[in-house]
Amino acid sequence: MTLEQKVFERLTETFFAKFKVKNIAIGHCLVSIEDSDERYFQMDVLIREHSRLIITVTPEKHAAELVETLNESSLQKRENFCDIWKMTEGKLKVKINDIERTKEDMLNNNFQWKNFSFRLSVPLYDEAIDQEEKAAELSCTMCSLVLSLVDYSLIGEVEGKETIAEKLHKKRERSPINRQICIQLKGYNCSVCGMNFQKQYGYIGEHFIEIHHSIPVHAMEEGHEVDIKKELFPICSNCHSMIHRKNPPYSIDELRDMMRRKADSTSHSSHVPKNYDIVEKGEILMVAEDIFVYGSIPVDLPKTKREALLGKNLDLVLMYAIGHAGRSKTEANGKLAIGIKEELLKDEQMAAYKNLKYLLFHYWSNPKAYRLTKEPVLVDIDNVPSDFLKRMEKDAVKFLLLEYNPQCPSDLGNIDILKTQRRGEIRYRPFVTTIESIIKE
């Protein structure tokens, strides 16, 4: 599939809208909204020499009204913009009025917008990366970035000469933009039971989850602005059906409590399902054999007892997919500091990092593992020793310190990288898993 085909398919699937993708050359296309009369924005997607992806978003010729709408964005919308910015892979350069801006500038918004340019640059050194798929994935991120400042969908049918303000006024909050921002901020795990469609069904479940509105759309007052962090929740189909068994719907916490009480009442039964984790107020209550915690360094522990994890009775491995250009230097250093963006970590994350015994580098092939010579340590950004090589440094607030002897690789057996390596947007992140989950059966 060509670059323009993948970008078109992914944008249409994500935003349920009509896009126009024009082929400029091999590995280069220009994206705009169909029938926009050049009133919105365009996105230039370029894979340069098979080694770097560059995506640039700029306003179209007649986009003055859109620029004014972005200028008037609320603080809540600008916070969403900055949250997406923090989570975006690569180097993102944001220019307003031809001046490069920081996240603090965006939050303060003490300037009058006249034009804008958002430019993302991502290296593509890893031969295992599907470059066109990566371009399509990050095209959705860049589209979400600009539309997060609007918070409504501007990308449906354009009706006559209707102004952008009129179009916004008519749109309700069941917006594909809000959906995408919610997923980028909260991930694909169900907020009630922890179920993940991709983990449960394989590749057909990739990028699938329903979004629940804690305030029903029909009950929203005129002019209501959805608080994505407080009002929208990723949720599986079963929990979504149950949450609407009464009117008004149950809250997320109420349904979690029901599941917890049911699990407690049947804890001695042989018929208790053991498929998912229950997430309650930021903590996972163990009623299952699978543990998954999303984050800068995700934790993915199949068939693992929570008690064993918290009791530090496990031998875990950090899987690190890294390209040819960076692997030799990183692997040879022996002291690695991996950046973490989260201010607060869950107990399961802390325990998983403490249970790490091995670090495994790979390119989706050619794996090489090293046993850690010291227990991993979490330190603040200012306390990273100078002899540690920093990785994932952008927006990190703390670092996980790992030490190993690069001259003494470990033999973990017959390793199958593809058995456990993550798919989707987190497949390029280091993650923690069990040794058993990477060994061929």
ZIJO-V272097 format. One record per residue. N is the residue number from 1. RES is the residue in three letters. PHI is phi in whole degrees, 0 to 359 (none if undefined). OMEGA is omega in whole degrees, -180 to 180 (999 if undefined). Layout:
N,RES,PHI,OMEGA
N,RES,PHI,OMEGA
This chain:
1,MET,none,-177
2,THR,284,179
3,LEU,302,-177
4,GLU,296,178
5,GLN,292,-180
6,LYS,293,179
7,VAL,296,179
8,PHE,300,-178
9,GLU,298,-176
10,ARG,290,179
11,LEU,295,-179
12,THR,296,180
13,GLU,294,-176
14,THR,282,-171
15,PHE,253,178
16,PHE,50,-174
17,ALA,221,-179
18,LYS,259,178
19,PHE,245,175
20,LYS,241,-179
21,VAL,241,-177
22,LYS,254,178
23,ASN,283,178
24,ILE,266,178
25,ALA,196,177
26,ILE,297,-179
27,GLY,78,-178
28,HIS,211,178
29,CYS,215,-179
30,LEU,238,-175
31,VAL,250,173
32,SER,213,179
33,ILE,271,-175
34,GLU,298,178
35,ASP,57,-177
36,SER,274,-175
37,ASP,55,179
38,GLU,57,-178
39,ARG,254,-175
40,TYR,244,-178
41,PHE,221,175
42,GLN,235,-176
43,MET,230,179
44,ASP,264,-177
45,VAL,245,-175
46,LEU,225,169
47,ILE,260,-173
48,ARG,268,175
49,GLU,51,177
50,HIS,58,-176
51,SER,231,-178
52,ARG,209,176
53,LEU,258,179
54,ILE,233,178
55,ILE,238,-179
56,THR,236,178
57,VAL,249,180
58,THR,221,177
59,PRO,289,176
60,GLU,280,-171
61,LYS,301,-176
62,HIS,248,-173
63,ALA,262,-177
64,ALA,302,-178
65,GLU,290,176
66,LEU,296,179
67,VAL,300,178
68,GLU,294,177
69,THR,297,177
70,LEU,296,-180
71,ASN,299,-176
72,GLU,267,-178
73,SER,299,-178
74,SER,284,177
75,LEU,299,-180
76,GLN,300,179
77,LYS,293,-180
78,ARG,290,174
79,GLU,295,176
80,ASN,299,178
81,PHE,303,-178
82,CYS,292,177
83,ASP,296,177
84,ILE,295,179
85,TRP,303,-179
86,LYS,299,-174
87,MET,269,-176
88,THR,281,179
89,GLU,289,177
90,GLY,87,-179
91,LYS,255,-180
92,LEU,253,179
93,LYS,250,-178
94,VAL,253,178
95,LYS,241,172
96,ILE,240,-177
97,ASN,57,177
98,ASP,67,178
99,ILE,242,-180
100,GLU,292,-176
101,ARG,244,175
102,THR,260,176
103,LYS,297,178
104,GLU,296,177
105,ASP,300,-178
106,MET,294,-180
107,LEU,289,179
108,ASN,285,177
109,ASN,50,-177
110,ASN,264,177
111,PHE,213,180
112,GLN,267,-179
113,TRP,291,172
114,LYS,239,174
115,ASN,203,179
116,PHE,209,175
117,SER,208,176
118,PHE,246,-176
119,ARG,237,180
120,LEU,250,178
121,SER,234,-176
122,VAL,227,176
123,PRO,290,-179
124,LEU,234,-175
125,TYR,282,-174
126,ASP,285,-178
127,GLU,293,-178
128,ALA,281,-178
129,ILE,285,170
130,ASP,282,-171
131,GLN,296,179
132,GLU,293,178
133,GLU,294,178
134,LYS,297,178
135,ALA,297,179
136,ALA,294,180
137,GLU,300,-177
138,LEU,282,172
139,SER,296,176
140,CYS,295,178
141,THR,298,-179
142,MET,292,176
143,CYS,296,178
144,SER,297,-177
145,LEU,301,-178
146,VAL,288,-178
147,LEU,284,177
148,SER,295,179
149,LEU,282,179
150,VAL,260,173
151,ASP,77,174
152,TYR,244,178
153,SER,275,174
154,LEU,259,-165
155,ILE,249,174
156,GLY,267,180
157,GLU,295,174
158,VAL,271,-173
159,GLU,258,178
160,GLY,59,-179
161,LYS,257,179
162,GLU,306,-180
163,THR,285,178
164,ILE,298,180
165,ALA,299,179
166,GLU,294,180
167,LYS,296,177
168,LEU,299,-176
169,HIS,297,-177
170,LYS,279,-177
171,LYS,286,174
172,ARG,269,-173
173,GLU,274,176
174,ARG,280,-168
175,SER,255,175
176,PRO,296,177
177,ILE,291,178
178,ASN,300,178
179,ARG,301,-177
180,GLN,295,179
181,ILE,295,178
182,CYS,302,-180
183,ILE,294,-179
184,GLN,294,-179
185,LEU,276,-171
186,LYS,240,176
187,GLY,84,-173
188,TYR,255,178
189,ASN,276,177
190,CYS,298,-178
191,SER,289,-179
192,VAL,262,-172
193,CYS,255,179
194,GLY,86,-177
195,MET,296,178
196,ASN,236,-174
197,PHE,298,-180
198,GLN,293,179
199,LYS,294,-176
200,GLN,276,-172
201,TYR,241,-179
202,GLY,84,-171
203,TYR,297,-179
204,ILE,290,178
205,GLY,268,-178
206,GLU,296,178
207,HIS,64,-180
208,PHE,246,172
209,ILE,190,174
210,GLU,268,179
211,ILE,242,-180
212,HIS,260,174
213,HIS,264,179
214,SER,295,170
215,ILE,254,-177
216,PRO,305,-176
217,VAL,303,-177
218,HIS,292,-178
219,ALA,266,-179
220,MET,289,178
221,GLU,285,179
222,GLU,303,178
223,GLY,84,-179
224,HIS,296,177
225,GLU,253,-177
226,VAL,293,171
227,ASP,269,-172
228,ILE,301,-177
229,LYS,293,-175
230,LYS,260,-171
231,GLU,249,-178
232,LEU,248,-176
233,PHE,220,170
234,PRO,295,-175
235,ILE,206,-180
236,CYS,283,-175
237,SER,296,180
238,ASN,297,-179
239,CYS,295,179
240,HIS,296,177
241,SER,294,-178
242,MET,291,-176
243,ILE,292,179
244,HIS,258,178
245,ARG,284,172
246,LYS,222,-180
247,ASN,232,3
248,PRO,291,-175
249,PRO,296,170
250,TYR,297,174
251,SER,276,177
252,ILE,303,-179
253,ASP,296,180
254,GLU,297,-179
255,LEU,290,175
256,ARG,300,180
257,ASP,299,179
258,MET,298,180
259,MET,294,180
260,ARG,295,180
261,ARG,295,179
262,LYS,296,179
263,ALA,296,180
264,ASP,296,-176
265,SER,288,-178
266,THR,245,-174
267,SER,297,-180
268,HIS,258,-179
269,SER,269,178
270,SER,283,-177
271,HIS,259,179
272,VAL,290,178
273,PRO,293,-179
274,LYS,234,-178
275,ASN,241,-169
276,TYR,231,170
277,ASP,264,171
278,ILE,259,179
279,VAL,259,-178
280,GLU,231,176
281,LYS,49,174
282,GLY,87,-180
283,GLU,237,180
284,ILE,262,176
285,LEU,263,-172
286,MET,283,170
287,VAL,232,-175
288,ALA,214,-179
289,GLU,252,177
290,ASP,246,177
291,ILE,236,176
292,PHE,223,177
293,VAL,232,180
294,TYR,281,177
295,GLY,172,177
296,SER,302,173
297,ILE,239,-177
298,PRO,300,177
299,VAL,246,-177
300,ASP,228,-173
301,LEU,238,178
302,PRO,288,176
303,LYS,52,-177
304,THR,234,177
305,LYS,280,179
306,ARG,299,180
307,GLU,298,179
308,ALA,292,179
309,LEU,295,-178
310,LEU,291,179
311,GLY,275,178
312,LYS,58,-179
313,ASN,251,-176
314,LEU,241,170
315,ASP,248,-176
316,LEU,252,-178
317,VAL,232,174
318,LEU,265,179
319,MET,273,-175
320,TYR,232,175
321,ALA,276,-175
322,ILE,216,-175
323,GLY,287,-177
324,HIS,302,-174
325,ALA,296,-175
326,GLY,260,-171
327,ARG,293,-174
328,SER,300,180
329,LYS,293,-178
330,THR,295,-176
331,GLU,295,-176
332,ALA,280,-173
333,ASN,288,179
334,GLY,84,178
335,LYS,222,-171
336,LEU,236,176
337,ALA,243,-177
338,ILE,257,-176
339,GLY,288,177
340,ILE,232,-176
341,LYS,272,-174
342,GLU,284,175
343,GLU,291,-178
344,LEU,244,179
345,LEU,248,178
346,LYS,287,180
347,ASP,302,-179
348,GLU,295,177
349,GLN,294,-180
350,MET,301,-179
351,ALA,294,-180
352,ALA,297,179
353,TYR,295,179
354,LYS,290,-180
355,ASN,276,-179
356,LEU,295,177
357,LYS,240,-176
358,TYR,225,172
359,LEU,238,-176
360,LEU,239,175
361,PHE,267,177
362,HIS,198,172
363,TYR,244,-167
364,TRP,73,173
365,SER,199,178
366,ASN,50,-179
367,PRO,286,174
368,LYS,217,-175
369,ALA,251,177
370,TYR,225,175
371,ARG,280,180
372,LEU,291,-178
373,THR,269,177
374,LYS,220,177
375,GLU,295,179
376,PRO,303,-178
377,VAL,230,174
378,LEU,261,-180
379,VAL,227,175
380,ASP,291,-174
381,ILE,300,-178
382,ASP,275,-175
383,ASN,247,177
384,VAL,280,179
385,PRO,303,-174
386,SER,295,-178
387,ASP,272,177
388,PHE,268,178
389,LEU,274,-177
390,LYS,274,174
391,ARG,227,-177
392,MET,55,-173
393,GLU,283,-174
394,LYS,300,176
395,ASP,64,179
396,ALA,290,176
397,VAL,251,175
398,LYS,207,-178
399,PHE,228,173
400,LEU,263,-177
401,LEU,266,180
402,LEU,236,178
403,GLU,237,-180
404,TYR,204,179
405,ASN,262,-177
406,PRO,293,179
407,GLN,271,-174
408,CYS,231,176
409,PRO,294,-179
410,SER,252,177
411,ASP,261,-180
412,LEU,263,180
413,GLY,103,-178
414,ASN,276,-172
415,ILE,272,175
416,ASP,243,-176
417,ILE,300,-173
418,LEU,289,180
419,LYS,295,-175
420,THR,234,-176
421,GLN,301,-174
422,ARG,292,173
423,ARG,252,177
424,GLY,76,-170
425,GLU,293,-177
426,ILE,262,-174
427,ARG,290,180
428,TYR,264,-179
429,ARG,267,169
430,PRO,300,177
431,PHE,213,-177
432,VAL,259,177
433,THR,213,180
434,THR,272,177
435,ILE,296,-178
436,GLU,299,-176
437,SER,285,179
438,ILE,249,-179
439,ILE,265,178
440,LYS,295,-179
441,GLU,278,999
